[in-house]
Amino acid sequence: MSEDAKKKESSEGDKKKKKIIIVVVSILVVIIIALVVVVACLLGKKKNDDDDKPDDGKRRVEGSVRTVLEESDADDVMGKMKEEVAEGMFECKMSMEWTFVDGNSESKDAYIANSTNNTHPIYFDIYMKDTEELVYSSPVIPVGGEVKNIKLGKKLEKGEYKATVMYTLLKDAESQEEISSAGFVVKINVLN
């Protein structure tokens, strides 16, 4: 492979990684905004429940109550929001391009890890992008654990394939209660 082709391929891989990061960050921003709205509504509802109490100086407009959060309330709300978001977040560590010598062999460059920055175990499933066929299911991976040398459960012919790696974050390994999930597309190359 020429040096220019390698640079182009590396550049394309970097662009794909940046797109994945942008999507994950966008999702997290939407979740945070939704949590702010929910918490504000809940705090507003709590304040509305006190309507039968004497006038407390709040301005009432057409049956609604305008609630202004004090600084101490805002800190509590933000703290609760961070806990909720942190509960469903996790860091993904993986290679984005996997090479197999042939359709029956293990990949020497396929790598997925549960980052030591995470607080929960994970597992992942691999689905072929075009058929959505499940071709691999990992064991539960503890925090700090990793899976290498992946061998798919389906023999693939020589060629390039796209697959979706679907991560699932678990509450704990015993109950296997799911907290959240996210998918990433990888490129699979079968050489022979």
Secondary structure, 3 states (H helix, E strand, C coil): CCHHHHHHHHHHHHHHHHHHHHHHHHHHHHHHHHHHHHHHHHHHHHHHCCCCCCCCCCCEECCEECCCCCHHHHHHHHHHHHHHHHHHCCCEEECCEEEECCCCCCCCCCEEEECCCCCCCEEEEEEECCCCCEEEECCCECCCCEEECCCCCCCCCCEEEEEEEEEEEECCCCCCCEEEEEEEEEEEEECC
